[in-house]
Amino acid sequence: RKVGMTELFDEKTGAAVAVTVIEAGPCTVLRAKSVESDGYDAAVIGYQAERKKPTLPHVGEFKKRNLEPRRLLREIRGPLSEGIVPGGEFRVSIFKPGDVVDVIGRTKGRGTTGTMKRWNFHGAPQSHGTEKRHRTPGSIGSNTDPGRTWPGKKLAGRYGDERVTVQNLKIVTIDEENNLLAVSGAVPGPRSGLLMIRQAKKARIRTAPAKG
């Protein structure tokens, strides 16, 4: 869960670093899938206590395992570490400062917007006789043949509320007591928005320059 943004100071250089504070867990393990039972390895985890009255099938899944219902469920595929069993927890302690991660979230929804806000169009000239068309997209069609708008043309429409992944964010610090971590830079979504943190898939490996 995104808490908000602030800045921290680098202990070595003293430079201010913009960071996003994230409440990472605890996430309860609901089910551990395996190749033998399900055909693939995965862990089904839940986050945050259920606020509404949950549906009976939802309650049954947790009651079967003597767990409290969780608001959000996600399946994380991949090889499972030893000790991942129903009732276990993923806490912020699985990370450490210096790790590089990807953060996935949904951007803020901005409703219906024009082409200038949605696609960064330049707009029409602000003078020289332009009247009431300063923010229009210009021509959207073709010539007489084929005389239609091409598929994929960038036009006005709904903007935001999209799944976005921000890659290669460095973990600056961790507060295990409060399940908080701070990552460098910004992440998608508003405050209190839900996020998924994973190990970076395209981490940049920096090597020392050769001497000589």
Residue pairs with C-beta under 8 A, 6 or more apart in sequence:
1 22
1 23
1 48
1 192
1 193
1 194
1 195
2 20
2 21
2 22
2 105
2 187
2 189
2 190
2 191
2 192
2 193
2 194
2 195
3 20
3 21
3 22
3 23
3 180
3 191
3 192
4 20
4 21
4 191
5 18
5 19
5 20
5 21
5 186
6 18
6 19
6 21
6 182
7 16
7 17
7 18
7 19
8 16
8 17
8 19
8 172
8 173
8 182
9 15
9 16
9 17
10 16
10 17
17 172
17 184
18 184
18 185
18 186
19 172
19 173
19 182
19 183
19 184
19 185
20 103
20 182
20 183
20 185
20 186
20 187
21 180
21 181
21 182
22 103
22 180
22 181
22 182
22 183
22 187
22 195
22 197
23 178
23 179
23 180
24 91
24 92
24 95
24 179
24 180
24 181
24 197
25 47
25 89
25 90
25 91
25 92
25 179
26 89
26 90
26 91
26 179
27 45
27 46
27 47
27 89
27 90
27 91
28 45
28 46
28 47
28 67
28 68
28 70
28 87
28 88
28 89
29 43
29 44
29 45
29 84
29 85
29 86
29 87
29 88
29 89
29 90
30 44
30 45
30 46
30 61
30 62
30 65
30 67
30 70
30 73
30 86
31 43
31 44
31 65
31 86
32 42
32 43
32 44
32 80
32 84
32 85
32 86
33 40
33 41
33 42
33 43
33 44
33 75
34 41
34 80
35 41
40 77
41 77
41 78
41 79
41 80
42 75
42 76
42 77
42 78
42 80
43 75
43 76
43 80
43 84
44 73
44 74
44 75
44 76
45 73
45 74
45 75
45 76
45 90
46 62
46 67
46 69
46 70
46 71
46 72
46 73
46 74
47 70
47 71
47 72
47 74
47 194
48 70
48 71
48 72
49 68
49 69
49 70
49 71
50 58
50 68
50 69
50 70
50 71
51 71
54 69
58 69
59 69
62 68
62 69
62 70
65 86
65 87
66 87
67 86
67 87
72 194
74 196
76 198
91 176
91 179
92 174
92 175
92 176
92 179
92 180
92 181
93 174
93 176
95 101
95 171
95 174
95 181
95 197
96 171
96 174
97 171
97 172
97 173
97 174
98 170
98 171
99 170
99 171
99 199
100 168
100 169
100 170
100 171
100 199
100 200
100 203
100 204
101 169
101 171
101 183
101 197
101 198
101 199
101 200
102 165
102 166
102 167
102 168
102 169
102 197
102 198
102 199
102 200
102 201
103 165
103 166
103 169
103 183
103 187
103 188
103 195
103 196
103 197
104 163
104 164
104 165
104 166
104 188
104 195
104 196
104 197
104 198
105 163
105 164
105 187
105 188
105 189
105 193
105 194
105 195
105 196
106 161
106 162
106 163
106 164
106 188
106 189
106 193
106 194
107 160
107 161
107 162
107 164
107 188
107 189
108 160
108 161
108 189
108 190
109 158
109 159
109 160
109 161
110 117
110 159
110 160
110 161
111 158
111 159
111 160
112 156
112 157
112 158
112 159
113 156
113 157
113 158
113 159
114 135
114 137
114 156
115 121
115 135
115 136
115 137
115 154
115 155
115 156
116 122
116 123
116 135
117 159
118 154
118 156
118 157
118 159
119 154
121 137
121 138
121 154
123 134
123 135
123 136
124 130
124 133
124 134
124 135
124 136
124 138
125 134
126 134
137 154
137 155
137 156
140 149
140 153
140 155
141 147
141 148
141 149
142 148
142 149
142 150
164 188
166 185
166 186
166 187
166 188
167 200
167 201
167 202
168 200
168 202
168 203
168 204
169 183
169 184
169 185
169 187
169 200
170 183
170 184
171 181
171 182
171 183
172 182
172 183
172 184
173 181
173 182
174 180
174 181
174 182
175 181
187 195
188 195
189 195
